[in-house]
């Protein structure tokens, strides 16, 4: 159960970092390329696009990152035991 919890923790952390980056990128891109009202910076558009269009991609990418980190964690544990 400890190993599952460690993997789930890595996956949640990777997802939160990826989701935060995605929301920030969408907000900045919308602000930069919007012709009218340059004083407005909306992160709600990034959150909406994340959940509406790209949630699966962000989850899959964070799963792959968590899987690689998990394998690295296992190898470090085995190396420490030897």
N, C-alpha and C positions, 0 to 999 in steps of 0.2 A: 504494500500500500504506500510505503514511503517513496518508492521509485515512481509510482504513478503520480503521486502528489508533486514530485519534483518535475516530472515532465509537464504536468498541467500548469504548474507555476511558470515554467519557461515559455509555454505556449501563450499564456495570458499576458506575460510581460512583452513578448514579441508582438502580439496583436495590438496591445495598447500603444507601443512605440510606432508601429506601422499605421495605425488608425490616426494617431496624433499627427504624424508626418503628412498623411494624405489630406486631412482636414486643413492643415496649414497651407499645403501646396495649392489646394483648390481655392482657398480664400485669397491668397496672394495673386493667383492667376486671374481670378475674377476681378479683383481690384485693379490689377494692372491693365487688363484688356477691356475694361468697361469704358465706353466712350463718355457716358454722362456720370455725374456725381462721383468724382474721385475721392471724396472725403469719407466714403462709406466702406467699411471692411467687414464682410459678412462671413463668419465661420459657420453659420447655420446652413448655408448652401453646401459647404463641404461635408457636414454631418449628413444632410439629406442625400447627397450624391453617394456617400459611403454606404449608407444602408440601402439605398434604392438600386444602385448599379454595381458597386464594386465590393460588396461584403464578402462574397465567395472568394474572390481573388486575394483580398487582404488576409482572409482566414487561411487560405491554402499556402500563401507565401509565409505567413507567420508559423504555420505548421512545419514547413520545411526548415525554417530557421531553428525552431525549437527542437526538431528531430536531430539536426546536426549538432546543436549545443548539447543535447542529451547524450549523444554518442561520445562527444568530447568529454563530457562529465564522467561517463562510465570509464573511458580510457584513463582519465586522470585518477579516478578511484583505484583502478587496478594497478596503475603505476605507483601510487602511494603505498599500496599494500605490499608490493614487491620491493 
